[in-house]
C-alpha cells in the first residue's frame, strides 16, 4: 500500500491522524523488531511472563489498560487494589496529541482488559488491535456504552478545516469535503449519566474476566453509581435554579453530552476534537459579543489547554476566566494528589453555580 492510498483512506480532518498512524506503524515495527531480535526477552521488557497470558497476571491480578483518565478512574473505583491498572496517556498530556510508544503497544498486547474511547481520535487503536492476536484479551469502547451524537458546529464556531477553507472562494471543487464529514463526539464521559452507564459496562467486563471477585466488583460499582447519581442530582438542581442556560467557551467544547443532558446552550471557539485551534477573527468577535450580550460572569476554558483565547474574550467582554473540567486528563500534581472524576466534576458544580447566575 502506498502512502497516497493511505492518505486517501483518511477522512477529511485526519492530517493529525496521518501523523499518528505513521507513529503507530513505527511503533508496531519497533515491537516486531523486539520480538524477532530479542525473542523471549519481550516478556521481560513488558514486565510480564508471556506464558501466563491465559487469564490474570502472574499474581492472579487482572492487567487492565486504559487509554485515558475517565475509564482509568472508573476501573480503580470498581477494582480497588485487585488489578494492575495502567493509563497510556501520561498525566499532563493532551489526549488529542497522544501517540503510542512501543511500550504502550506491548502493554496492550499483554493486558487482560483494554478500554479505549473509540471514534476518530482512536483510529490508531483499531489499527493496533487488528494487527495483533487478542490472546483472550477483552476490549471495550466507551462509545459503545452509550447512545452517541455527532460533533456539532454551533453559531460562531470556526468551521472544521479552518485554515484550509477559510476565505478561500476558489476551493469550490472541494465542496464535498467540509460539510460531508460527520464525526461521532467521543467525549461520552462528560455526562455523569453516561459515566454511570460506562461504569456498568466496565463492571460486566471485569466480572467476566475475573468471576472469582465479581461480587466485590458489583458492590463497588453500585456504590460508585450512587455517587454519580448524587452528582447528577446536584447538576440538575443548579440548572433548575439558574438565571441563564448558556455557557461561553474560549476553547474547544468537548461537553456536548453534558450540555444535552442538562439542557444547556453553548457557544465555543471550536468543537471538541478540533485539530485546528487558531481562532478566526470572526469567531473572536462573535464570542466577545455573546459574552457581553449574555453578561456571563465568566468565560470558560478546559483544564490543560491554552488560555489565550479565553483570556482575550474575557478581557474584551469585561469578565474573567474559569476552568471547567472535561476530565479527559489531569496534571501530574493532581494525579499524585488523588484527584478523581468525581472531585473534578464537583468543582464543575460550583463553577456552574457561578456562571449560570
N, C-alpha and C positions, 0 to 999 in steps of 0.2 A: 504494500500500500504506500503510495507517495504522500508527501506532506500536503500536496494540493488536494488530494482526495480526503485526507483527514480534515483539512480546513473546511471543505465543502460540507462535511458532516456535522460541523459545529453549528449551533443556532446563532441568531443574529447578534446577540450580545456576548459572544463567547471569546472575545480576544483574550480575556484573562484565563478562561478555561483552556485555551490552546496552550498557554504557558504552563498551566497547572498540569495538563495532560502530558506535556513534554517532561515535566518533573516526575510524573508518575512513571513514564516509560524509563527514565534514567534510574529511578529508584528500584523498579522491578528488575532491570538489568543488573543493578548492583546486588540485589538479593540473589538472582540467578548465579552471578559470579561467586558469591559467597557459598552457595550450595555446591557448585561444581568444584571450586578450588579448595574449599575448606571441608567439604564432606560432612562428617559427623560433628564438626565444631559448631555448626549452625545452632544447635540446641544450646550450647554453652554461651554463644553470643546473645541469644534471646533470653537466657536465664531460665529456660525450661528444658526438661528432658523430653525429646520428641517421642520416646517410647511410651510416655504416659499420656499421650494426646487423647486416648479414648476415655472421655469423661473428665471430671475436675482434675486440677493440678496435682503435683506430687504429694502435697499435704492434704489432699481431698478438698481444697478450697477452689471454688469457681474462679476462673480467669475471665474477667469482664473488661471489654474495651469499649469506650465511647469516643466519638469524635469531639464533642463539645461539652460545655459545662452542665446545661439543664439535665440531660439524661444521666450524666455522672452523679449529679446531686440526688436525683430520684432513686438511682440504684443504691447509693450508700444509705439513704433513708430506709430502704427495704432490707438490705442485707446486713447492715451493721458491719461487724468485723469478720463476717463469714466468707468474704471473697477478696481476691486480689483485683483491685479496681484501678484502671488506667485511663486517663484522658489524653488524647493525642494532642489537642490544642493546648499549648502551654499557657498558664496564667499570664495575662497581659497582652497576648497576641490577638490580632484581629482575625476573626474566623474567615472572612472573605479573601484574605491573602494567604491563608494556610496552604502549605504544600507538604505532602507526606515525605518522610525520610525512609531510607531502607529499614531502619529500626522500627518505624511505625508499621511498615508492611509486615515485618516479622511478628510484631505484636498482634496484628490482625490474624495472621496465619496461625498463630499458636493459641489463640484465645478460645474459650468455650462459648462465649456470647459476645457478639459485636453489635453495637447500637449506633446508628447514624441518622442524620436528618432526612436525607433524600432531597430531590429537587436539583435544580441546575447547578448549585454550588457544590453538590456532592457527586457530580458525574464521574470524578476520579475514583470514587468508591466502587461504583458499578464496574469500572474498568478493572480494578484490582480483584474484586470478588470473582469476576468471570475468568480471571487468569490463574486462579489457584483452586485446588481441591478444597471442599468445605471441611473434610475430616470430622464430620459430625458437628461442626460449628453452627450455632443458631444465630440468626441475624434478625434485626428489627429496624424498620424505617419509621421515624416519627410521623412522617406524612401519611403512613398507612393506618395510624391510630385514630385519626380524627377526620372529619369532613374538611377538605381543603378548599381554599378560594384562590382566585388568580390575583397576582400582584396588580395593583391598580395605579393609574395616574390620575390624581385629583387636580383640580384647577390650580394653576400657578406652578405646578411641579415641572421641573425640567424633564423633557422627553428622554426616553432611553436612547442611547446612541449619541446624546447631546452634541459633543464637539464634532461629530461626523456629519450630522444633518442640520445643525442649527444654521439658519440664514443661507442655506445652500439650495437656491431655487433650481439650479441646473441638475439636481440629483433626481429628477423626476423618474428616470429609468429604474430607480431603486425603490419606487413607491410601495412595492410589496413587502419591503423589509421592516420599516418601523412599526406599522400597526398590526402586522400579522403574527407577531411573536407574543404568545401569552404564557407567562411563566407562573407556575404554582408559587404562592407565597409560602416560603419554607418555615417561617418563624411561628410555628404552631403552638409552641410552649408559652407564648406571651399571655395567653388567656389561662387563668387558674382552672377554669372548667376543662380546657384541653389538657392542662398539666395533670389533672386527676385521671382523665381517660388514658393518657400515656402511662401514668403510674400503674394503672390496671393491667395494661398490656405487658409492661415490663415485669410485673409480678407473675403473670402467667408464664412468661418465658423462663424466669428464674425457677419457678416450681417445676417446669418441665425438665430443666437441666439438672436440678438438684431436688428431687422429690422428697428426700430424707428431711430437708429443712423447710418443706413447703408450708407447714403450719405457721412457722415463725415469720416467713415472708408474707403470708397472707395477713397476719395480725399487724405487722409493721406497716404494710401497705394501707390497710384500713385506717390505722391511726393517722397516717400521713394524709390520707384523703380527707379525713375530718378537719385537719389543719387547713388544707386547701379550700375546703368548703367554707371555713371561717373567714379566710382571706377573701374569697369571692363575695361573701356577705358584706364585708367591710367596703369593698369597691362599690357594690350596689347601693349601699347606704350613702356613701359620699356623693355618688351621681344623683341619687334621688333628691338630695337636699341642695344641689348645686345651683348657682345663679346662671351658669352658662354650660354649654356642652361642646366646646371647641378647644382643640389643642393646636398650638403653633410650634412646629419643629424646624429649627435651623440646622437640619441634619437629614440623614436617611430616616425612613419611617418603617421600622420592622414590627409595628404594633397593630397591624390590620385586624388580627383575631381579637386582640384586646379591645380595640375601638368598636368592632362589630358586636362583641359580647355585651358591652355596656352602653351601646347607643351613642357613641361619641363621634363628633365630626372632627376633621383634622385638615391642616394644611402643612406641607413639608417641602423641603428643597428637592428631595429625591425619594423614589420608592426604596423598599427595604434592602434589595440586593443590587442597587445601582453600582456599577463599576466606575462610572464617571462621576466624581463628586466635586467638579468645578462648577459652581453655580453660574447661571446666565444672569445678565443684568436684569432681565425681565422677571426672573424668579426672585431676585433680591428685592426689587421694588414691590412685587406682589406681596411677599411675606411681611415687609415693613408696613405696608398699608393695612394688611389684615390684622397685624398685631395692634396697630393704632385704632382701627375700627372696632375691634373686639375688646380693646382695653384690657388685654390679658396681663395678669400680674407678672408673668414670667414667660420667656421663650425657652423651649426645651431642647435638650440635646441628649444623645446616648452616652453611656459610660464608654471610656476608652476611645472616644472619637475626637477629632479635631474640633475645637470650639470656635474657630474663626467666623464661620457663617452665623452661628447663633449669637455671638458677641456683637457682630456688625448689625444684625437685625435688631437686637435688644437695645443697642446704643442709639440707633436711629429712631426707634419707637419709644424710647424713654422708659425702658423697663430693664429687668435683669435676666440672668440665665440660670436655669436649674437642670439637674441631671434627672432623667427618667430612665430607669434600668430595664434594658431588654433581657438581661441575664444570659446573653449568649456566651459571655466570658466575664472574668473578674480580674482585678490586678493581682500581682503576686502577693502583695501585702494583705489584701482582703482574703485571698485564698488561705494564707497562713493563719490569719485571724479568725478563720472559721465562718466567713460569710456564706450564706446559703441562698437558694432561690427564694425561700420564704422571707429571709431577712431583707433581701434587696427589694422584693415586692412590697414588704411592709413600709419601706421608705417611699415606694411609689404611692402608697395610700396617703401618706402625709403630704407628699408633693401634689397629688391630685386635689386634695382639700384646698390647697392654696391657689392653684392655677385655675380652678373652676369657680372660684368665689371672689 
